[in-house]
Amino acid sequence: MKADSATIKKRYDRIAPYFEGLESVMEGLFFKRWRKRLWTKVEGYHVLEVGVGTGKNFDYYPAEARLTAIDFSPQMLKQAERKKARKAITVDLDLMDVQALAYADNSFDTVIASFVFCSVPLPNKGLKELYRVCKPGGQVLLLEHVLSSNKLLAALMNAFNPIVLKLVGAHINRNTVKSIKACGFAWVRVDERSSDMIKLIEARK
């Protein structure tokens, strides 16, 4: 089963007002500490966050950096705008699809995304866009949930993937580490504290 950008965008638009509530348990138990670890690895002045969603990463933005953040869902971006105003966060928010970034080549010191590429219809195309807009010597940082290495669990994830995709527009069986290694980076490594299904991926251009 496949879903295009317009279909997935509609699904995220639909759940945007409830998104943080839907993920609150997983956020508190697992995701929050991973987000903190992800953002400690940011380098450089100009930073692009891809898939800003409702602004869950705003609390971890480095104060000294210039932040730009995008999302392809207008309703998710609306939630982020509200949080930006409430928290007085300095960030340029743009409505944009990661598969076709409107930025020049070699624009950003760090490009960062958390739990985004499960929802990108053409993940390889999106990852190549991250490579393109990242400066030479810059880095791409990804926090992603991926297909388990356990054969039984992987089989279950593959079986349930169409249901999850239809409900929320996200794949639960992606192999993002393999995909980013095919994008031409000088090196790619996975943070040693990564678990079987949650990977913190670092790539250097």
N, C-alpha and C positions, 0 to 999 in steps of 0.2 A: 504493500500500500504506500502510495506517495501523496504528498500534499504540497501544493505550490505556495509561494510567498503570500499571495492574496488570501488564501484559505487560512493559513496559520496566523496571519495578521488579524483576521476577523475573530479567531479564537482568543487571541491575547487581548484584543479590544474588549471582548465580552467579559473576560475574567479580571480585567485590570482593577476594578474597584475592590475586589475581594482577594487579590493576589497575595498580599502580605499575610492575611488571615489564613489562607489556604496552606501557606508554607511555614506558618509560625512555629509549629512543633519541630519540623526538620531544621529550621533556621536556628532555633535555640539549642538543639541537641548536637548538630553537626556543622552546619554551614557557616555559622558566625565565626568560629575559631579558624576555619579555613580561609575565610575572607580576610581576616586580620593577617594571617601568614602571607597570603597572596600579595597584599598591598605593601608589606615590609620590603618586598623585592623590587619595588618601583625605582627606576633610575631616571635622571635627566629632568629637564625643565618642562617640555611639552608632552603631555600625556593624553592619549585617546582611550576612553572607555567605550567599548562596543557592547551594545545591549544593556543600556543603563537601567531599563525596566522602571521600577517605581523609585529607584534611588537607594537601594539597599546598601550600596557601597559608599554613600556620601560621608559616613562617619569615619572612613578610613582614608579619605583623600589627603595627600600630603599638602601641607599649608604653603610650601614654597613653590609648588608647581603650577603651571598653567593647564587647566583641565578642560578638555572637550569631551562630550559624551553624546552618544547617539542611540536611537532605538527606531525600529520600523513600525511600531504600533503607536498611533496617535494617542490612544487612551492611556497606554502605559506612560508615555511621555508627559501626558497631562498630570498624572500622579506624581511624576518626578518634578515637574514644575512647581507643584504645590509644596512638596517636601523641600525643594530648593529655597522657596520663599520662607517657609516656616523655620528652617535651620540656618538661614542666611549663608548658604553655600555659594561659593564663587565657581561657576562652571558654565560653559557655553553648551546649551542643549540643542541638538539638531535632529530632525526627523529624517532618517536615512536607513537604507538597507545595506548591511555589511557586504552583500554580494556585489554592490556597485557603489563604492565609496567615492564621494565627490571631493576628495582631497588629492593634492599633488603627490607625486612619488617622493619618498624620503622626507616626510613631513614631521614624524613624531619620534621622540626618544624612546618612549615606551608605549606599546599598544597592549591593552589589558581587557580581559573578558571573564566573566564568571557565570558558568552554567548557561551558556548561550548557544554553543554549536550543536546541542541536542535539537535545537529548533530551526536551524538553518537548512532550507531545502537542498541546497547544493553546498555542503560544507567545504569541499575542496576549493570551490570558487571563492568562498568567503575567506578561507585561510590564505589563499594567494593574494587577496586584497590586503590583508593585514601585513603580509610580507612587503607588498608594494609600497605602502604608506609609511612603513617603518624605516628610519634612517639607517644607513650603513653603520654597523657597530651597535645599533640599538637592539631592543629586545621586545619579544612578544611573550606575554604571560597569560596563561589560560588555567582556569579552574573548571574542570569538567567531570561529569559523571559518565562513565563508559561501560562497555560490555564487560561482564565479569570474566575472569580467566578460568573460573570453575565451570566445567562443561555442563553440568546439570543446571546450575543457576543461569548460565548463558542461554541454554535451551528454553528455560522458562521466560527469560527476558525477551528473547526473540518471539516467543509465542504471544506474549502480552503486549508487545510493541504496537501492533495496529490499534489496540484498544486505547492505550495511553495517547497515541498520536491523534486519534479521533477526538478524544476528550479535551486535551490541553495543547495539542500541536507540538509535542516534544517526543523525540526518539529516546529510548532507553538502551539502545544496543549499538551505539556508535563506537568506533575505534579511532578516537581523535588523535592519540599519540602516533599511530601509524600514518594518519592523514597529514599531520603537520611535518612529519619527517620527509614527506614527499614534496615539500614546498620550496626547497632550495636553501634553507637556513644553514649557516656555518656549523652549528651544532644544536641539538635538541636533547634536553634531559628532563627526567621526572624527579621531582622533589622526593627525597628518601622517606619522608613521612607519609607519602601518599598511600592510600588504602587500595584494595582490590578494585573498587568501583568509583572512587573519587581520586582524580589525578590532578596534581599541580604541575603544570608543564611550563618549562622555560625554554625559549628558543632565541638564539642570537643570530642576527643577520650579518 
